[in-house]
Amino acid sequence: MLYDAFGRRFEYLRLSVTDLCNFRCNYCLPNGNDCNAGKNELSLFEIETLLHAFSLLGTSKIRITGGEPTLRKDLCDIIAIAASTSGIKKVAMTSNAFNLPKTLPKYIKSGLSALNISADSLNPYQFRAITGKQKLHSVLDTIDLALDSGLDNVKINTVLMKQYNLDQWEQFLAFTKDKEVTWRFIELMRTGDNSDFHRSQHVSGQVLQNRLIEQGWKKTQKEANAGPADEYSHPDYTGKIGLIMPYSEEFCKSCNRLRVSSTGNLHLCLFASSASSLRDNLCRGDIVGTKEQIEVLLQYKRESHLLHHDNSGMTKNLAMLGG
């Protein structure tokens, strides 16, 4: 099993397969990708080596992220590799759902078992103002398709912002009344490219938590390889609400995930000040060498990020590692 110097166990890998994204979200990529995005991405051979190394370390959950992962033409092959790797029990993906109404069935057939969908508004005009795309219908169609397809867990991600979607809070909650989804609200995080935007739009996760408790929502127990969200249930609602609060004091204490970029860099934290390349071992197909390198590097993981000190490390935007 994989432990760091603080006794935290890591059994969850977030693998970015591309840093390209076709959305232009105002909190992440308002000006689109830079000219280096999408270059030198990991090959299928390298991904297979990486996942076998992580499986030897006790990893049981893989989340495929981007950028937008569906921009990889070989995504079905990537999912199939993950699903067939010994020890991997869940293969999840985070997507903006741009084209998922057409492509989701083939991803499920390849082995996809869980899906997170980005949806920052239920108002089509506001959705376009935030994302730069008039694609809310694709998001809503994908949610229904995912539920009908029997995926383990359908989650919806929303970054709440003061002037863009905070006033839709009750509308978001109402959506979960009769749908078995988890709607997760992500506290806006400061990155290298959005400091002014963060300052004007940030909504404290504690404020949202207080709202939920006042409305009768109760915190539920996390699964062992669950992500960072605290989830809440309500007897009158079929779905759940999740809160991701990176600025809370306890956030890093339950960290159980590592990140690998689309170019093979191991990031010990989303907001680390540096990353280490695994590429030499990956391109040689050296599973044991990759495993041993990860074990050594993990001992340098810090106890906490430095977001409280306005230090977002080397993270320019969330598309670099899929959040």
C-alpha positions in Angstrom: 0.0 0.0 0.0 1.1 3.6 -0.7 1.5 5.9 2.4 3.1 9.3 2.7 5.1 10.6 5.7 1.9 11.8 7.4 0.3 8.3 7.4 -2.2 9.2 4.6 -3.0 6.2 2.3 -3.2 6.8 -1.5 -5.4 4.5 -3.5 -6.9 7.0 -6.0 -5.2 8.3 -9.2 -6.3 11.2 -11.2 -4.8 10.8 -14.7 -5.0 13.7 -17.1 -4.9 12.4 -20.7 -4.8 15.8 -22.4 -4.7 19.4 -21.3 -6.7 20.5 -24.3 -10.2 21.8 -23.6 -12.9 23.0 -26.0 -14.7 25.1 -23.4 -13.6 28.6 -22.4 -14.7 28.8 -18.8 -14.3 32.2 -17.2 -12.7 30.7 -14.1 -10.2 28.5 -15.9 -9.5 29.1 -19.6 -11.2 32.4 -20.6 -8.7 32.8 -23.5 -8.5 29.2 -24.5 -5.5 26.9 -24.6 -2.0 28.2 -25.1 0.1 27.1 -28.0 1.8 24.2 -26.1 -1.4 22.5 -25.0 -1.9 19.0 -26.2 1.7 18.3 -27.1 3.7 15.2 -26.1 0.8 13.4 -24.5 1.3 9.9 -22.9 1.0 7.0 -25.4 -1.2 4.0 -24.7 1.9 2.0 -23.9 3.0 4.5 -21.3 -0.4 4.8 -19.8 -0.6 1.0 -19.5 2.8 1.0 -17.7 1.7 3.7 -15.4 -1.5 2.1 -14.4 0.2 -1.3 -13.8 2.7 0.5 -11.5 -0.1 2.2 -9.5 -2.0 -1.0 -9.3 1.0 -2.7 -7.6 0.8 0.2 -5.0 -2.8 -0.6 -4.1 -4.6 1.9 -6.4 -8.2 0.9 -6.7 -9.7 3.9 -8.4 -8.7 5.8 -11.6 -10.3 9.1 -12.7 -9.6 10.1 -16.2 -9.5 13.9 -16.6 -8.2 16.6 -18.9 -8.6 19.3 -20.1 -11.4 17.5 -21.8 -10.6 13.8 -22.0 -13.0 13.1 -24.8 -10.8 15.1 -27.1 -8.5 12.0 -27.1 -9.4 9.9 -30.1 -8.1 6.8 -28.3 -10.1 7.4 -25.1 -11.9 4.1 -25.5 -8.6 2.3 -25.5 -7.4 4.3 -22.4 -10.6 3.3 -20.5 -10.3 -0.3 -21.5 -6.7 -0.4 -20.3 -7.7 1.0 -16.9 -10.7 -1.3 -16.6 -8.6 -4.4 -17.4 -5.8 -3.5 -15.0 -5.7 -5.9 -12.0 -6.8 -4.2 -8.8 -8.6 -1.3 -10.4 -12.2 -1.5 -9.2 -13.6 1.8 -10.5 -12.8 3.8 -13.7 -14.3 7.2 -13.5 -14.2 10.2 -15.9 -14.8 14.0 -15.6 -16.1 15.6 -18.7 -17.8 18.8 -19.9 -20.3 16.5 -21.8 -19.8 18.4 -25.1 -20.3 15.3 -27.2 -21.3 12.6 -24.6 -24.9 12.1 -25.8 -23.3 10.4 -28.9 -20.2 8.9 -27.4 -21.1 7.8 -23.8 -22.3 4.3 -24.7 -19.0 3.3 -26.3 -17.1 4.6 -23.2 -19.3 2.5 -20.9 -18.8 -0.5 -23.2 -15.1 0.0 -22.8 -15.3 -0.1 -19.0 -16.3 3.3 -17.7 -18.1 2.9 -14.4 -18.6 6.4 -13.0 -19.0 9.9 -14.5 -18.7 13.5 -13.3 -20.2 16.1 -15.5 -19.4 19.8 -15.4 -22.5 22.1 -15.2 -22.0 25.6 -13.9 -25.6 26.8 -14.6 -29.1 25.5 -15.4 -29.8 28.6 -17.3 -28.7 28.3 -21.0 -27.8 32.0 -21.3 -25.8 31.9 -18.1 -24.2 28.6 -19.0 -22.9 30.2 -22.2 -21.6 33.2 -20.3 -19.6 31.0 -18.0 -18.4 28.4 -20.5 -18.3 30.1 -23.8 -20.5 27.3 -25.3 -24.2 27.0 -25.8 -24.2 23.3 -24.7 -26.4 23.1 -21.7 -28.7 20.7 -23.6 -25.8 18.3 -24.1 -25.2 18.3 -20.3 -28.8 17.6 -19.5 -29.1 14.9 -22.1 -25.9 13.3 -20.8 -27.2 13.2 -17.2 -30.3 11.4 -18.3 -28.4 9.0 -20.5 -25.9 8.3 -17.7 -28.7 7.5 -15.2 -30.5 5.3 -17.7 -27.2 3.5 -18.5 -26.8 2.3 -14.9 -23.5 4.0 -14.1 -22.4 3.5 -10.5 -22.3 7.2 -9.6 -23.4 10.2 -11.6 -22.0 13.5 -10.2 -22.5 17.0 -11.4 -19.8 19.6 -10.7 -20.5 23.3 -10.3 -18.0 26.1 -9.4 -20.1 28.6 -7.5 -19.4 32.3 -8.2 -20.9 35.4 -6.7 -22.0 37.2 -9.8 -22.6 34.2 -12.2 -24.5 31.4 -10.5 -24.8 31.8 -6.7 -28.4 33.0 -7.2 -29.2 29.6 -8.7 -28.5 27.7 -5.5 -32.1 26.7 -4.9 -32.5 25.7 -8.5 -29.5 23.3 -8.2 -30.9 21.8 -5.0 -34.3 21.3 -6.7 -32.7 19.3 -9.5 -31.7 16.6 -7.0 -35.2 16.3 -5.7 -36.2 13.3 -7.9 -32.9 12.4 -9.6 -30.3 10.1 -8.2 -27.3 12.3 -8.7 -24.8 14.0 -6.5 -24.6 17.8 -7.2 -21.2 19.0 -6.0 -20.3 22.6 -5.4 -16.7 23.4 -5.8 -15.2 26.4 -4.0 -13.5 28.6 -6.5 -9.7 28.1 -6.2 -7.1 30.6 -6.9 -4.7 29.7 -9.7 -1.8 31.5 -11.4 -4.1 32.9 -14.1 -7.2 34.0 -12.1 -6.1 36.0 -9.0 -8.3 39.0 -9.7 -11.3 36.8 -10.8 -10.9 34.7 -7.6 -10.9 37.8 -5.4 -14.1 39.1 -6.9 -16.0 35.8 -7.3 -15.0 33.5 -4.5 -17.8 32.1 -2.3 -16.7 30.4 0.9 -17.6 26.8 1.2 -18.4 27.3 4.9 -21.3 29.6 3.8 -22.7 26.8 1.7 -22.2 24.2 4.4 -24.2 26.4 6.8 -27.0 26.8 4.3 -27.3 23.0 3.9 -27.4 22.3 7.6 -30.0 25.0 8.1 -32.1 23.3 5.4 -31.9 19.9 7.1 -29.2 18.2 5.1 -27.0 15.7 7.0 -23.4 14.8 6.3 -22.9 11.2 5.1 -19.9 8.9 5.6 -17.2 8.7 2.9 -16.1 5.6 1.1 -12.5 4.6 1.4 -11.5 5.8 -2.1 -13.9 8.7 -2.3 -12.9 12.0 -3.7 -12.5 15.3 -1.7 -16.2 16.1 -1.4 -18.1 16.1 1.8 -21.6 14.7 0.9 -25.0 15.5 2.4 -28.3 13.8 2.1 -31.9 14.9 2.9 -34.9 12.7 3.6 -37.0 14.6 1.0 -34.4 14.4 -1.8 -33.4 11.4 -3.9 -30.0 12.9 -4.8 -27.2 14.2 -2.7 -25.2 17.4 -2.4 -21.4 17.5 -2.2 -19.1 20.3 -1.1 -15.5 20.6 -2.1 -13.9 23.1 0.2 -10.1 23.4 -0.4 -9.8 26.4 2.0 -11.2 24.4 5.0 -8.8 23.5 7.8 -9.3 19.8 7.5 -9.2 19.5 3.7 -5.7 18.1 3.2 -5.9 15.7 6.2 -8.0 13.2 4.2 -6.0 13.5 1.0 -6.0 10.1 -0.8 -5.2 11.0 -4.4 -2.2 11.6 -6.6 -2.1 13.2 -10.0 -0.3 12.5 -13.2 -0.3 15.0 -16.0 -0.9 14.2 -19.7 2.9 14.4 -20.2 3.8 12.0 -17.4 4.6 14.3 -14.6 3.7 13.2 -11.0 2.0 16.0 -9.1 1.9 15.3 -5.4 -0.7 18.1 -4.9 -2.8 20.1 -7.3 -1.1 23.2 -6.0 2.5 21.8 -5.6 5.3 24.1 -6.6 7.0 21.4 -8.7 6.3 18.1 -10.4 8.5 15.1 -11.2 8.7 13.3 -14.6 8.0 9.6 -14.7 8.6 9.5 -18.5 11.9 7.7 -18.6 10.5 4.7 -16.8 7.2 4.8 -18.7 8.7 4.9 -22.2 10.8 1.9 -21.3 7.8 0.0 -20.0 9.5 -0.3 -16.6 6.6 -1.0 -14.3 8.8 -1.8 -11.2 11.0 1.2 -11.8 7.9 3.4 -12.1 6.5 1.9 -8.9 9.7 2.5 -7.0 10.0 6.1 -8.3 6.5 6.9 -7.1 7.2 5.4 -3.7 10.3 7.6 -3.2 8.7 10.8 -4.5 5.6 10.5 -2.3 7.8 11.0 0.8 8.2 14.6 -0.4 4.5 15.3 -0.3 3.7 18.2 2.0 1.2 18.1 4.8 -0.9 20.8 3.2 -1.2 23.1 0.2 -0.5 26.9 0.6 -3.8 28.3 -0.9 -4.4 30.1 2.4 -1.2 32.1 1.7 -2.3 32.9 -1.9 0.2 30.4 -3.2 -1.2 28.1 -5.9 2.2 26.6 -6.8 2.8 25.9 -10.5 -0.9 25.5 -11.3 -1.7 28.2 -13.9 -5.2 26.9 -14.5 -7.3 23.9 -13.6 -7.2 22.5 -17.2 -3.6 21.5 -16.5 -4.6 18.6 -14.3 -8.4 18.5 -14.4 -8.8 19.9 -10.9 
